[in-house]
Structures are given as C-alpha cells and as structure tokens.
Amino acid sequence: MKQLKFYRFTGWLLLALFLSVQGCRPKSERLPFLSTELVDKMENGKLIQDTVPKVIPPFSLRNQDSLVLDNSTFAGKIYVADFFFTTCPTICPVMHRNLLSVYQQFADEPRVMFLSHTIDVKYDTPSRLKAYAGKLGIDTRRWQFAWGTRDSIYNLAQKHYLVSVGEERAAPGGFVHQGYLVLVDGKGRIRGAYDGTVEAEAKKLSAGIRSLLAEEEDSK
C-alpha cells in the first residue's frame, strides 16, 4: 500500500504540474512532455547527460479478439490510454462515458486511436472485454482493449503511463486506480494526462489531440 500511495501521489503531482503548464502556455505553443529521462551522449568529444522525453517501452498484450497487441499497433498513431476494469462500480463508467464522447469526435480520423487496459486480469478475459466494447458501440479497430499478465499491465501503468493501480479488498470492486486519460503522441511520448471523471477535462483532451494533429501537420 505504501508503494501504491507513492504512485498515487506522484501521479497527482504530475497532473497538477501539467495543468499549471496548460493554463499558462500560449495556444500556439506545443504540448509539453510529461515524462523525461537522462541519457548519455557525446557532444564536442565529451560525454554529457541530456534530458529527453521518455517513450512507452515495447509491450506485448492481447486484445479483445485474443490477438497480439503491441507497439506496432500504435506506431505513428496519436492515442489515448487508460486503465479500468469491466465490473468497476465507481469511476470507470464515468471515465468511459467521457472518453466515448472524445472517441466520437475523432471516429473518422485514422491517425487517432484509443487503448484501454484492464487491471482485473483474472475476470476480464478477452471475450469479456469484447462484450464490454460491444456495449459501448465502438469500432475495436480504433479503440482496442488490452489484457495481459498482472505484472505486465501494472508495470506499464505505474512505471510508464504514470497511473497508479492496485488490488484492494476494501475498495469498491476490489481495485483502486486513477482515472487518467493519458495522451500519447505518434512517437510514443506522453503529452498529456486528463481526469477522465471530469467532462471539462475530456474537452481538454480533445483539444490536446487536435494540438498533436496540428503538430504533425507542421512537421511535414
């Protein structure tokens, strides 16, 4: 639980920092990079350290059709990632209602995708994820649902998407997790995190997607 509380605090701190940056930046300015790391590189014959955006690492999961779901599925795509479970009685229905409104705005935009990871890997089999997707009425080629081992999903959530997740018997549904909708650019870098339980945040997510689409156009 101490580790989960640390991740939860870190996640909220990053979100607060991101929102403060969002509120101060000019509209023409690009979205920031939310996750960075230090790398060694040579410059003028000297080894120095440089800060670069972190990239979502290689992963291999299964989707709602039990097909392999990995980085190649999202290569060059702007996508929104989240973590949920199908029997969640609290924030998940609100999250996905708001995310559905964002999905519908970009339903005809092939450069944008969505990726929802289940954190209840025992119950949420691929077939259950497929049934859940069917109730949402979405095209699963564009909005994929991910299933994998507990370690693989939780590692991605907490170490790379910066979303705290965990099992907790006392919690409604037996799990705790943050409701972030994480915006990833076409190079696999995190560019935004939005509270999926707040409609106004979903609107900011839509604006963030449009900003990344414009950024791609500018870079051509």
C-alpha positions in Angstrom: 0.0 0.0 0.0 2.9 2.4 0.7 4.1 1.9 -2.9 0.6 2.5 -4.2 0.3 5.7 -2.2 3.6 6.9 -3.6 2.5 6.3 -7.2 -0.9 7.9 -6.5 0.9 11.0 -5.0 3.3 11.1 -7.9 0.5 10.8 -10.4 -1.4 13.6 -8.9 1.7 15.8 -8.7 2.4 15.3 -12.3 -1.2 16.1 -13.3 -1.1 19.3 -11.2 2.1 20.3 -12.9 0.7 19.6 -16.3 -2.5 21.6 -15.6 -0.5 24.6 -14.4 1.6 24.5 -17.6 -1.5 24.2 -19.7 -3.1 27.2 -18.0 0.0 29.4 -18.7 1.1 28.5 -22.2 0.1 30.4 -25.3 -2.3 28.5 -27.6 0.3 28.3 -30.3 2.8 26.5 -28.0 3.1 22.7 -28.3 2.0 20.4 -25.6 4.8 19.6 -23.0 6.4 16.2 -22.5 5.2 14.8 -19.2 7.8 12.1 -18.7 11.5 12.5 -19.3 14.8 10.7 -18.6 18.5 11.4 -18.5 20.6 9.8 -21.3 24.4 9.9 -22.0 25.5 11.4 -25.3 28.7 12.7 -26.9 29.0 16.4 -27.5 32.2 18.1 -28.8 34.1 15.0 -27.8 32.7 14.9 -24.3 30.3 12.6 -22.6 27.4 14.6 -21.2 23.9 13.9 -19.9 20.9 15.2 -21.7 17.2 15.2 -20.7 15.0 13.6 -23.4 11.3 12.6 -23.5 10.6 9.0 -22.3 9.0 6.7 -24.8 6.5 4.0 -23.9 8.6 0.8 -24.0 7.9 -2.3 -26.1 5.0 -4.3 -24.8 3.1 -7.4 -25.9 -0.5 -8.0 -24.7 -3.7 -9.5 -26.1 -6.7 -7.6 -27.4 -10.4 -8.2 -27.1 -10.1 -10.7 -30.0 -7.2 -12.5 -28.3 -4.9 -11.2 -31.0 -1.4 -9.8 -30.2 -1.5 -6.2 -29.3 1.9 -4.5 -29.2 3.7 -1.2 -30.1 3.4 -1.8 -33.8 -0.4 -1.5 -33.4 0.0 2.1 -32.4 3.2 3.0 -34.4 2.8 6.5 -35.7 -0.6 7.0 -34.1 -1.8 9.5 -31.6 -3.6 7.5 -28.9 -5.3 7.8 -25.5 -4.5 5.2 -22.9 -6.4 4.4 -19.7 -6.8 1.7 -17.0 -10.1 0.3 -15.9 -12.0 -3.0 -15.1 -15.3 -4.0 -16.5 -17.1 -4.5 -13.2 -15.9 -1.2 -11.7 -18.8 0.3 -9.8 -17.3 3.8 -9.3 -15.2 5.9 -11.7 -14.9 3.6 -14.8 -18.4 4.2 -16.2 -17.9 7.9 -16.0 -14.4 7.7 -17.5 -15.6 5.7 -20.4 -18.7 7.9 -21.0 -16.4 10.9 -21.3 -13.9 9.0 -23.3 -16.6 7.8 -25.7 -17.5 11.4 -26.4 -13.9 12.1 -27.3 -13.8 8.9 -29.5 -16.8 10.0 -31.4 -15.2 13.3 -32.3 -12.3 11.5 -33.9 -14.2 8.5 -35.3 -13.2 9.4 -38.9 -9.6 10.3 -38.1 -7.3 7.3 -38.8 -4.3 8.9 -37.0 -6.1 8.7 -33.6 -6.6 5.5 -31.6 -7.7 4.5 -28.0 -6.3 1.9 -25.7 -8.0 0.7 -22.5 -6.1 -1.8 -20.3 -8.0 -4.0 -17.8 -6.5 -4.2 -14.3 -8.6 -7.2 -13.4 -6.8 -9.7 -15.5 -8.4 -12.8 -13.8 -12.0 -11.8 -14.6 -11.7 -9.6 -17.6 -10.8 -12.2 -20.3 -10.6 -11.1 -23.9 -14.1 -12.3 -24.5 -15.4 -10.2 -21.6 -13.5 -7.2 -23.0 -15.1 -7.8 -26.4 -18.6 -7.9 -24.8 -17.8 -4.6 -22.9 -16.7 -3.0 -26.2 -19.8 -4.1 -27.9 -21.9 -2.3 -25.3 -20.0 0.9 -26.0 -20.8 0.5 -29.7 -17.3 1.4 -30.8 -15.0 0.2 -33.6 -12.5 -2.0 -31.9 -10.0 -1.5 -34.7 -9.8 2.1 -33.4 -10.4 1.6 -29.7 -8.6 -1.5 -28.5 -8.9 -3.3 -25.2 -5.8 -4.8 -23.6 -5.4 -7.9 -21.5 -2.2 -9.4 -20.1 -0.5 -10.7 -17.0 -0.9 -8.7 -13.8 2.8 -7.7 -13.8 2.8 -6.6 -17.4 -0.3 -4.4 -17.0 0.7 -2.9 -13.6 4.2 -2.2 -14.7 3.0 -0.3 -17.8 0.5 1.6 -15.7 2.8 2.7 -12.8 6.2 3.0 -14.4 5.4 4.2 -17.9 1.9 5.7 -18.1 2.3 7.2 -14.6 -1.1 5.9 -13.4 -1.4 4.2 -10.0 -3.3 0.9 -9.9 -3.7 -1.8 -7.3 -5.7 -4.6 -5.7 -7.5 -3.6 -2.5 -10.2 -5.8 -1.0 -11.8 -2.9 0.9 -12.2 -0.8 -2.3 -15.4 -1.0 -4.3 -14.9 -3.8 -6.9 -11.7 -4.9 -5.2 -9.4 -2.5 -7.1 -8.1 1.1 -6.8 -6.9 3.1 -9.8 -6.6 6.6 -11.0 -8.9 7.8 -13.8 -6.3 9.5 -16.0 -6.8 9.6 -19.8 -3.2 9.6 -21.0 -2.4 11.3 -24.3 0.5 9.7 -26.3 1.9 11.2 -29.5 2.9 9.4 -32.6 6.4 8.8 -31.3 5.2 7.1 -28.1 5.8 10.1 -25.8 3.3 11.2 -23.1 2.0 14.7 -23.9 -1.0 15.0 -21.5 -2.9 13.4 -18.6 -6.6 14.3 -18.0 -9.0 13.4 -15.3 -11.4 11.1 -17.1 -14.1 11.6 -14.5 -14.5 15.3 -15.3 -16.3 16.4 -18.5 -14.3 19.6 -18.8 -11.1 17.5 -18.7 -12.4 15.4 -21.6 -12.8 18.6 -23.6 -9.2 19.5 -22.8 -8.2 16.0 -24.1 -10.0 16.7 -27.4 -8.1 19.9 -27.7 -4.9 18.1 -26.9 -5.5 15.6 -29.7 -6.2 18.4 -32.1 -2.9 20.1 -31.0 -0.9 17.0 -31.7 -2.6 16.6 -35.1 -1.7 20.2 -35.9 1.9 19.5 -34.7 2.1 16.5 -37.1 1.0 18.7 -40.0 3.5 21.4 -39.1 6.3 18.9 -39.1 5.7 17.7 -42.6 
